[in-house]
Amino acid sequence: MKYYLYLGLPFLVIFGALAGENQGPSGSVNSVRRQSNIWRSEHRLIDLHQHIDYTEDHLARAVRVMDAVGLGVAVNLSGGTVTRKDGAPSEFERHKQLADRLFPGRFVHYMNLDYSSWDEPDFPERAAKQIEEGYRLGAAGFKEYKRLGLNLRDQAGKLIRIDDAKLDPVWKKCGELRMPVSIHVADPRAFWLPYNEKNERWTELKDHRSWWFGDPAVHPPREELLAALNRVIERHPRTTFVCVHFANNAEDIAWVDRMLDRYPNMNADLAARIPEIGRHDPRTVRRLFIKHQNRIFFGTDFQVYDRLTLGSGGSGPPPTDDDAKEFYAKHWRWLETSDRAFPHMTPIQGDWTIDAIGLPASVLRKIYFDNARKLLVRSLPPSATRARHINLEISPGNRRGSSLANDAGGAPGVFIQ
Ligand SMILES: [Zn+2]
C-alpha cells in the first residue's frame, strides 16, 4: 500500500490526467510512450514467456535485463517436472527454491510433464497427479512444448498426439485447479515448406535442421496439429489455454481471430512472433488486438542459458545484454508507435521489416500486465498484485474467480470464470 501511495499516486495524478488511462485510438503516440515508460519505470510489465536456466548466474543475468527494460515479473516456462527420484527434491522444487531464494518475487514458474511412464496403463492418473503435485508445490501454470505431435513417441515409435485421450485428465485437472496452460504446437508455416535456400526461413532452418517438418512420412501436416489442439481446447472449456506464438499461427491472423471468437478459453501470447504478425496490414492487426484485448499477453521467448536467445537464435555471435535491451525496445516500438517498415527484433527469422500498430494505453496495459495479473493472481508476489490499479480491479475476495467485465466486446477468458 505504501508503494501505491508513494510511487503510484503522483504518477497517476500527473499522467492519468494528461495521457488518460482510457485513451482511445486518437491519443498521441507521445502520450502512450510516456505512459508506458512510467509503467516500465515502475517495473510493472510481466513477460509471460521466458525460458531461464536455473543457475545463479543465468537467473541474475535475466534479472539484470528485466531491470533494465522495465519488467517486474517473468514467467519461466521451463520450471521442470515434479518427479522425485530416490526421495530427492524434484527438478521443479529445486528450481523454484533457487529462484525464489535469490530473486524473490521476480519469477513465477510453470511446471512441465514427465512422460516417462506414458506406456503404462495408469499414465492418465499419474499425469493428473503430477499436475496436483505441481499445484501443491506452487507451480503457477503448466507448459507443454511443441514436442506433442512432432517429436514425442510412444514405445512403439508412434507420435503422441496432442489430442490423445490419455492427456485429458491433465487438461481437466489444470482447469479444476485454475492452472493456466501455455501450449506450443506446430511451428511457422515455412518449416513445412521445402528445405532449401528459397525457404524464407532458411537462415533459421539451416542452423536448426530438426525444426524442419516438411517430410510427410515423418511429421503430420501443420494444419492437423492446429486442429488437434483446437479439439483439446473444445473438450476442456473450463481450462484456460494460452496458445503461445500468437496462437501458433501468426501467419494467419484471420484464423486467430476466428478461433478466439470460437473458443472463449483460448488466449494468445506474442512470444517470438511480432516479426511475423508485424508483416500483416497494421490496421487489421490493430483491430484484432483491440477486439481481443483481454486475451492477448505480452511474452517474448527471451531465453538465458549459456547464451542469450532473443526470440530465436542460430550459430551467429551470441547476443549481448545490450542486444537484449534492444530486443525489448523493439517490442515497445511495435506496440506503442505507428512507425512503418523498420527492422524487426529477431533478424534470423527473416529478412523483412514490420509495421507498428500504435495501441492505445488502455489496451497496452492489459497486454503488458493486467491480463497476466488476472491469469496468475494466485501466484504473483504481493508487490505485483498490490500495485495501484490492481487494487481497483481485483479485490482479495475475488482473487480466485468471479467474472470481470469485458470491455472489448469479445468473450471473457475462462481464467476469470
Ligand atoms: Zn518458448
Boltz pocket constraint, residues with backbone or C-beta under 6 A from the ligand:
constraints:
  - pocket:
      binder: B
      contacts: [[A, 49], [A, 50], [A, 51], [A, 77], [A, 271], [A, 301]]
      max_distance: 6.0
